[in-house]
Amino acid sequence: MSKIVHPYSHRLGIIRDWKSRWFATDKNYRTNLKADVLIRQMLVKELRGMYAAAIEFERNAKLLRIIIKTSRPGIIIGRGGDGSTKLRNKIVALMQKEKLPATDIKLDIEEIRSPESNAAVVAYMVAEALEKRMPFRRVLKQTIEKVIANRDVKGVRIALGGRLGGGDMARTEELKRGRIPLQTFRADIDYAREKAYLPYGVIGVKVWLYRGDIFPEKEKGSTAK
């Protein structure tokens, strides 16, 4: 009772898949896991401000495939692919520095067609507006109006925590529109956290998006009663 569960992990194996997909023996499991954690930490720092929503890994014996999902792929790729080449070189340098086993690295950058229906992009939009010193209540209202106007979104909730408005005491504020059925397994809940770095402290941003229910496809040959 009264335990808060991460909406993504709550649906793993039901409507969600792991963000690192590979198999390993006992010998190389530790090194693979360490590589995933270090690369993810580095990419989160490098891609801040580029609207990167998700970083996923796929691995086999010889190849490490890194999938970056973003709403602005042109910023990451750069002119003539210079940006993605530099990013790949930084990943290779990190692996050499940490003495991780050398593998071929393939960098795939996928575009998010509907940014307003992605919680990570929405969370960064809120954090970016707060860092530009916009009033937090106006940011909440404008963002929720923009998100709920999207057809795919049926419910949105945004929560802020910290020294809001420069106050001496930290507090929380949140705004909600529509439904957010957190305990329903088939509910497509997208969740993300972000930080807004301000002169008087850090403000935390949490976003929940409800995009309808996902039902398993009916088996071929079965007839509906």
Phi, psi and omega in degrees: 000147174057029176259131180271124181250141178295126184301332180286308182293333179297336184247010179298132181083354179251295174234002180238155176241162180293151179273349171238117186241104176192163176242147181210157174276175180298331184289315185255007179296316183297315182293321179295317180295318178298318179298316180299315183295314182293318180295319180297317179298318180294317181292325178299320178289316184292326187264008178296130182093356180253012176058042175279122186265326184208147176234119183237153182236138170229136190222142165229194187297329186242343189234137171246115181256123180250122181253120178249120179258124185216155177271350179229074184295331182299327180293319182285316183293319180076180181289122178064019179082015181296320183297314180291327177294316179297320180295318179295319179297324178293323178293317178297317179297321179295318180294323177292320180296319182273003178059045177269152182300135183285130175222158175291136182246126176244126183253115178249129180245116182253142182269138174268117186290325184238088184298327183291346179258017178242122187296322182295319179293318179296318179298320179290325176300318178294314181298320180295319179294321178293323179292339175273012176067029175281148179300134189294327180292321177294321178299314179301310184295314182296318181294316180295322178296319181292320183288316185289344176288343178286136183296327185288337187266126179251350178195146180215142176221129180235130180237137177241144178217136180141198180279075184292133180068014179079015180293158181287331182250133179290146178209176180237146175224142177214156179224140185224143175218129180084197183262145173226081182280087187290332185269357179272117185298321184280354179288128180278086180261121175257132186227142179208153176236147180211161178239137174254121184266111182242161183302328184261010176141182182260136175249127180273142180237130175235137181229130172243131176235133177251120185245031179092179181263148177248119180253142178296145179291141181290144181297143180297138179090345179279145180248138180286136180282000000 
